[in-house]
């Protein structure tokens, strides 16, 4: 064996008379045996060739087979290039992880799910265990903990976050405390997952939100694992920034949803039930299936002492949320005018004035119905304000149109209306509806209106049915007529005089009915 001065530095045990396989590192010795086995013409020369570590440096080895069968090895120091390649590979890996994390975190607007994903993804790439901690409520912390290979678990702790170095600051949104400043032995029991073992190092970083902190991320590594490097801490903060943004968006969505739900509850049509012996039923279908509210509305106000129950059904110009806002104003105004419920004309006049004085440039049509049970019959007062007149279903199947007409409200200063008096015998009904029913466009050709006459024929077949049965039948027929075509809001309310002999559910309750 021969060597030059450089080889002597790398392989100090090499000397004349020794063989390369005896003094070279295992990777180079194996490569040398392979070259010798294949001979001078068949030796596989890899590109860039075998490589490995000698004396803490990384080398590429390139063989050259001489005519006498001897092999000369040229060793090229590739340490710096390898470091660059490793850094590039790690950067690509981390970039791919951050992209995956962003996608997973932004795929949900559920706060709990975001917390789970934050903890679960952190242990995949950053630590042996991760804790996603929500902003503190007093001394109570909500914590999602996840071990590598495990599933996230939610827990609650009544603790002071300031007892953990860096945690209180992180929850308040201050910059993170370097890991080398945190003594792992001071970690409280609640911070370390059960069975985790001794903690070797801890990283605590804020989860920055939109203007307010979204929580904190705690990363734990076991004592036998390498401590967090400065680069890993920076990477943890990059991940925390994405997680914090997603958590902040989820919390904002949750808050807005809660507010919307409260406001929506006041705009949704009520569930109608039996009031003072009179049966009521109603159904509402908004113009878009993904919406819950719109421009049609109805209410039943139970009778006060000596007064009749008041039914209101109407249609505000427009669709969607803007129409629903005006619907809410009309309903609240009518509710405030309940002391005048016996005087339909007065109620409509005051409602008209209120709408004209509002900033809404919309109008509404509606019908008022006062219902009072007298013996086995129901006395009705019906007043239309620009609305389709109510239809009366008699016991023999005859359908009558109530003799009431009037001016719509919210358009002109002076309005007028005519009130009709109707009596319902036992089992007879009065149907209030919006024009979304009669103007439903569909049928076999797809462009024919459902129309008034088709509605009357359908109602004629409903003689003797319950109030609920009638509203369900009307809505079913309208839905079949429409198919999947676009339509306006549709609302139906049925007022029924109780039958003298009929079956009822337990305690006289059925879906959509109650005793007022």
C-alpha positions in Angstrom: 0.0 0.0 0.0 1.2 3.5 -0.8 0.0 6.8 0.5 0.7 10.5 0.0 0.9 13.1 2.7 -2.8 14.0 2.6 -3.7 10.3 2.9 -1.4 9.9 5.9 -3.3 12.6 7.7 -6.6 10.9 6.9 -5.4 7.3 7.4 -2.6 7.5 10.0 -2.4 3.7 10.4 -1.8 3.2 6.7 1.8 2.1 6.0 3.7 0.2 3.3 2.8 -3.5 3.6 -0.7 -2.9 5.0 -3.8 -3.4 3.0 -6.5 -0.7 2.5 -9.2 -2.9 3.9 -7.3 -3.1 7.1 -6.8 0.6 7.8 -9.7 2.3 5.9 -13.1 3.0 7.4 -15.7 0.3 6.7 -17.4 2.2 3.8 -14.2 2.7 1.9 -13.0 -0.9 2.6 -16.2 -2.3 1.2 -15.9 -0.1 -1.9 -12.3 -1.3 -2.4 -13.3 -5.0 -2.2 -16.0 -4.4 -4.8 -13.6 -2.8 -7.2 -11.1 -5.7 -6.7 -13.9 -8.3 -7.3 -15.0 -6.8 -10.6 -11.5 -6.5 -12.0 -9.9 -3.8 -14.1 -12.6 -3.7 -16.8 -15.8 -4.4 -14.9 -15.4 -2.2 -11.9 -18.6 -0.1 -11.3 -17.6 3.5 -10.9 -20.5 5.2 -9.1 -21.2 8.8 -9.8 -20.4 10.6 -7.6 -19.0 7.4 -6.1 -19.1 5.9 -2.6 -18.9 8.4 0.2 -18.6 8.4 4.0 -17.0 10.1 7.0 -13.3 10.1 7.8 -12.1 12.1 10.8 -15.4 14.0 11.1 -15.3 15.1 7.5 -17.3 13.7 4.6 -15.5 12.5 1.5 -16.4 11.2 -1.9 -14.2 8.3 -3.0 -13.3 7.8 -6.7 -11.4 4.7 -7.8 -8.9 4.4 -10.6 -7.8 0.9 -11.7 -4.3 0.7 -13.0 -3.0 -1.7 -15.7 -1.3 -3.8 -13.0 -4.6 -4.3 -11.2 -3.8 -1.9 -8.4 -6.5 0.6 -7.4 -5.8 4.2 -6.6 -8.4 6.1 -4.6 -9.0 9.8 -4.9 -10.8 11.3 -1.9 -12.6 14.6 -2.4 -13.7 16.5 0.7 -17.5 17.0 0.2 -18.3 18.2 3.7 -19.4 21.7 2.9 -21.4 20.7 -0.1 -23.1 18.0 2.0 -24.0 20.6 4.6 -25.6 22.7 2.0 -27.5 19.8 0.5 -28.7 18.8 4.0 -29.8 22.3 4.8 -31.6 22.6 1.5 -33.4 19.2 2.1 -34.4 20.3 5.6 -35.7 23.6 4.3 -37.8 21.9 1.6 -39.1 19.4 4.2 -40.0 22.2 6.6 -41.6 24.3 3.9 -43.7 21.3 2.8 -44.7 20.7 6.4 -45.8 24.4 6.9 -47.8 24.2 3.7 -49.5 21.0 4.9 -50.1 22.5 8.4 -51.6 25.6 6.9 -54.0 23.5 4.7 -55.0 21.3 7.7 -55.5 24.2 10.1 -57.5 26.4 7.6 -59.7 23.5 6.6 -61.8 23.9 9.7 -63.3 26.8 11.6 -64.0 24.7 14.7 -61.9 25.9 17.6 -61.6 22.5 19.2 -60.5 20.9 15.9 -57.9 23.6 15.4 -56.5 23.0 18.8 -56.3 19.2 18.1 -54.6 19.8 14.7 -52.1 22.2 16.2 -51.0 19.7 18.9 -51.0 16.7 16.6 -49.0 18.3 13.8 -46.5 19.8 16.2 -45.5 16.4 17.5 -45.1 15.1 13.9 -42.2 17.4 13.2 -41.1 19.3 16.2 -41.2 17.4 19.5 -42.0 14.2 21.5 -45.1 15.9 23.0 -47.0 19.1 22.3 -49.6 21.1 24.2 -51.9 23.7 22.6 -53.1 26.0 25.4 -56.1 28.3 24.9 -56.1 31.8 26.4 -56.6 31.7 30.1 -60.0 32.4 31.7 -58.9 33.5 35.2 -56.8 30.7 36.5 -58.4 28.0 34.3 -56.6 26.7 31.3 -58.0 24.5 28.5 -55.2 22.3 27.2 -55.0 19.9 24.3 -52.1 17.4 24.8 -50.7 15.0 22.1 -47.9 12.5 22.3 -46.0 11.4 19.2 -48.1 8.6 17.6 -51.0 9.4 19.9 -54.3 11.2 19.7 -55.0 14.7 21.1 -56.7 14.8 24.5 -58.5 17.8 26.0 -58.0 18.7 29.7 -58.7 21.6 32.0 -56.5 22.8 34.8 -57.0 25.4 37.5 -53.5 26.7 37.7 -51.5 30.0 37.4 -49.7 30.1 34.0 -47.1 32.4 35.5 -45.8 29.5 37.6 -44.4 28.1 34.4 -41.5 30.3 33.1 -42.5 31.8 29.8 -46.0 30.5 29.7 -47.7 33.5 31.2 -45.8 35.7 28.8 -46.7 33.6 25.8 -50.4 33.6 26.7 -50.3 37.4 26.9 -48.6 37.5 23.4 -45.1 38.5 24.5 -42.1 37.1 22.5 -41.0 33.6 23.4 -38.4 32.8 26.1 -35.4 30.9 24.7 -35.5 27.2 25.5 -32.1 27.4 27.2 -33.5 29.7 29.8 -36.2 27.2 30.9 -35.1 24.5 33.4 -37.0 21.3 32.4 -37.0 20.1 36.0 -39.3 23.0 37.0 -42.1 21.8 34.6 -45.2 21.2 36.8 -46.9 17.8 36.7 -49.9 19.0 34.7 -47.6 20.1 31.9 -46.0 16.7 31.4 -48.1 13.9 29.9 -48.5 10.8 31.9 -45.8 8.3 31.2 -43.6 10.8 29.3 -40.6 10.4 31.5 -37.9 13.0 32.3 -38.1 16.2 30.3 -34.9 17.1 28.5 -35.9 20.5 26.9 -38.9 22.7 26.6 -40.0 25.3 24.0 -42.8 27.7 24.9 -44.0 30.1 22.1 -47.0 32.3 21.7 -49.8 31.5 19.2 -50.2 35.0 17.7 -53.8 35.9 16.6 -55.5 38.7 14.8 -54.8 41.6 17.3 -55.1 39.4 20.4 -53.2 36.3 21.5 -54.7 33.0 20.4 -52.9 30.9 23.1 -49.6 29.2 23.6 -47.7 26.2 22.2 -45.6 24.1 24.5 -43.1 21.6 23.0 -41.4 18.9 25.1 -38.5 16.6 24.3 -37.4 13.7 26.4 -34.1 13.7 28.3 -32.5 11.2 25.9 -33.4 13.4 22.8 -31.4 16.2 21.4 -32.3 19.6 22.8 -34.0 22.2 20.6 -31.5 24.1 18.4 -31.9 27.8 17.6 -33.1 26.9 14.1 -35.7 24.5 15.4 -37.0 27.2 17.8 -37.4 29.6 14.8 -39.2 26.9 12.9 -41.5 26.3 15.9 -42.4 30.0 15.9 -43.2 29.9 12.1 -45.6 27.0 12.7 -47.1 28.7 15.8 -47.8 31.8 13.7 -49.9 29.7 11.2 -51.6 27.9 14.0 -52.4 31.1 15.9 -53.9 32.7 12.7 -56.1 29.7 12.2 -57.2 29.6 15.9 -58.0 33.3 15.8 -60.1 32.9 12.7 -61.9 30.0 14.2 -62.7 31.9 17.4 -63.9 34.9 15.4 -66.1 32.7 13.4 -67.5 31.0 16.6 -68.3 34.4 18.1 -70.0 35.7 14.9 -71.9 32.4 14.7 -73.1 32.8 18.3 -74.2 36.4 17.6 -75.9 35.4 14.4 -77.7 32.5 16.1 -79.1 34.8 18.8 -80.3 37.4 16.2 -81.6 34.6 13.9 -83.7 33.1 16.7 -85.7 36.3 16.8 -86.2 36.3 13.1 -87.3 32.7 12.6 -91.0 32.0 12.3 -92.4 30.6 15.5 -93.6 27.1 16.1 -97.4 27.2 16.0 -99.6 25.2 18.4 -103.1 25.2 19.8 -104.0 28.5 21.4 -107.1 28.9 23.6 -108.9 25.9 21.9 -108.1 27.1 18.3 -105.8 25.0 16.2 -102.9 26.8 14.4 -100.2 25.4 12.1 -97.7 27.1 9.9 -94.8 26.3 7.6 -92.1 28.5 6.1 -89.7 27.8 3.2 -87.1 30.5 2.4 -86.3 31.3 -1.2 -82.9 29.6 -0.9 -82.4 26.2 0.7 -79.2 27.4 2.4 -81.0 30.3 4.1 -83.2 30.1 7.2 -84.8 33.5 7.0 -86.3 35.8 4.4 -89.0 38.2 3.6 -92.1 36.1 4.6 -93.2 35.9 8.2 -96.0 34.9 10.5 -96.9 35.1 14.2 -99.6 34.0 16.5 -100.2 36.2 19.5 -102.2 34.4 22.2 -105.4 36.1 23.3 -105.3 38.3 26.4 -108.3 38.5 28.7 -111.4 39.4 26.8 -109.5 39.6 23.5 -109.1 37.3 20.5 -105.8 35.6 19.4 -104.1 37.6 16.7 -102.5 36.0 13.6 -100.2 38.0 11.4 -98.8 36.8 8.1 -97.0 39.0 5.6 -94.5 39.4 2.8 -91.8 42.0 2.8 -90.4 43.2 -0.6 -87.2 41.5 -1.3 -85.4 38.3 -0.3 -82.6 37.2 2.0 -81.1 39.0 5.0 -82.1 42.5 4.1 -85.7 41.5 3.7 -85.4 39.6 7.0 -84.2 42.7 8.8 -87.3 44.6 7.7 -89.4 41.5 8.6 -88.1 41.7 12.1 -89.0 45.4 12.3 -92.6 44.7 11.1 -93.0 41.9 13.5 -91.7 43.9 16.5 -93.9 46.8 15.6 -97.0 44.6 15.4 -96.1 43.1 18.7 -95.9 46.6 20.2 -99.3 47.4 18.8 -101.0 44.3 20.3 -103.1 46.5 22.7 -104.8 47.7 19.5 -105.4 44.1 18.2 -109.2 44.6 18.1 -108.8 47.5 15.7 -107.1 46.2 12.6 -107.4 49.5 10.7 -105.6 51.4 13.5 -102.8 48.8 13.7 -102.2 48.9 9.9 -102.2 52.7 9.9 -99.6 52.9 12.7 -97.5 50.2 11.1 -97.6 52.1 7.8 -96.4 55.3 9.6 -93.6 53.4 11.3 -92.3 52.0 8.0 -92.5 55.3 6.2 -90.4 56.9 8.9 -87.7 54.2 8.8 -84.6 54.2 6.6 -85.9 51.1 4.8 -87.1 51.9 1.3 -89.2 48.7 1.2 -92.9 47.9 1.6 -94.8 44.9 2.8 -98.2 43.2 2.4 -99.8 41.4 5.2 -103.1 40.0 6.5 -104.4 40.2 10.1 -106.7 37.6 11.5 -108.3 37.7 15.0 -109.6 34.3 16.1 -111.9 33.7 19.0 -113.5 30.4 20.1 -117.2 30.6 20.8 -118.7 27.3 21.7 -117.6 24.9 19.0 -117.2 27.6 16.4 -114.4 30.1 15.7 -115.2 33.7 14.9 -112.6 35.4 12.6 -111.9 39.0 11.7 -109.8 39.1 8.5 -108.1 42.2 7.1 -105.8 42.2 4.1 -103.3 45.0 3.4 -102.3 44.4 -0.2 -102.1 40.7 0.5 -103.9 37.7 -1.2 -107.2 37.3 0.7 -107.5 34.3 3.1 -109.2 31.1 1.8 -111.9 29.4 3.8 -112.3 25.6 3.6 -115.9 24.6 4.4 -116.9 21.2 5.7 -118.3 20.1 2.3 -115.0 21.0 0.5 -116.2 24.4 -0.8 -113.4 26.9 -0.8 -114.4 30.6 -0.3 -112.3 33.7 -0.7 -112.6 36.1 2.3 -114.1 39.4 1.2 -111.2 41.6 2.4 -108.9 44.0 0.4 -106.5 46.8 1.3 -103.5 48.9 0.6 -100.0 47.6 1.1 -98.0 49.2 4.0 -94.9 51.3 3.8 -95.5 52.8 0.4 -97.9 55.7 0.6 -99.0 58.0 3.6 -102.6 57.1 3.6 -103.9 53.5 3.5 -107.3 51.8 3.6 -108.4 48.3 4.2 -111.7 46.3 4.4 -112.3 43.8 7.3 -114.3 40.6 6.7 -116.1 38.7 9.4 -116.1 34.9 9.0 -117.3 32.0 11.2 -115.7 28.6 11.1 -117.8 25.6 12.0 -116.2 22.6 13.7 -113.5 21.1 11.4 -113.5 24.1 9.0 -110.3 26.0 8.3 -109.0 29.4 7.2 -105.8 29.4 5.1 -103.4 32.4 5.0 -100.6 32.2 2.5 -98.0 34.3 0.7 -97.8 34.7 -3.0 -94.7 32.5 -3.1 -97.2 29.6 -3.2 -99.4 30.8 -6.1 -96.5 32.3 -8.0 -94.3 29.1 -7.8 -93.3 28.6 -11.4 -92.9 25.0 -12.6 -95.1 22.1 -13.6 -94.4 19.8 -16.6 -93.3 22.6 -18.8 -91.3 24.3 -16.1 -92.7 27.8 -16.6 -96.4 27.6 -15.5 -97.6 29.4 -12.3 -99.1 27.2 -9.6 -101.9 29.8 -9.5 -104.9 30.6 -7.4 -107.3 28.1 -8.9 -104.9 25.2 -8.5 -104.4 26.1 -4.9 -108.2 26.3 -4.3 -108.6 22.8 -5.9 -105.9 21.5 -3.7 -107.5 23.0 -0.6 -110.9 21.6 -1.6 -109.5 18.1 -1.2 -108.3 19.0 2.3 -111.7 19.3 3.8 -111.7 17.5 7.2 -107.9 17.4 7.5 -106.1 18.8 10.5 -104.4 22.2 10.4 -101.0 20.5 10.3 -102.1 18.2 7.5 -103.2 21.1 5.4 -100.0 23.1 5.7 -97.9 20.0 4.9 -100.1 19.1 1.9 -99.8 22.7 0.5 -96.0 22.8 0.9 -95.7 19.3 -0.6 -97.7 20.3 -3.7 -95.8 23.5 -4.1 -92.4 21.7 -3.8 -93.5 19.0 -6.3 -94.6 21.8 -8.7 -91.3 23.6 -8.4 -88.9 20.7 -8.6 -85.4 22.1 -8.1 -86.3 25.5 -9.7 -85.8 28.8 -8.1 -88.7 30.3 -6.1 -89.8 33.0 -3.8 -90.2 32.7 0.0 -93.3 30.7 0.8 -95.4 30.8 4.0 -98.7 29.1 5.0 -100.7 29.4 8.2 -103.9 27.5 8.9 -106.5 28.4 11.5 -108.9 25.5 12.3 -112.0 25.2 14.4 -111.7 22.2 16.6 -113.7 19.2 15.5 -116.2 17.9 17.9 -114.9 14.3 17.7 -111.4 13.6 16.6 -108.3 11.7 17.6 -105.4 13.5 19.1 -101.9 12.7 20.3 -101.1 12.3 24.0 -102.2 15.3 26.0 -103.6 16.9 22.8 -100.1 17.7 21.5 -98.8 17.1 18.0 -95.8 18.5 16.2 -96.1 22.3 15.9 -98.9 22.7 18.4 -99.1 23.8 22.0 -101.6 25.0 24.6 -101.3 28.8 24.9 
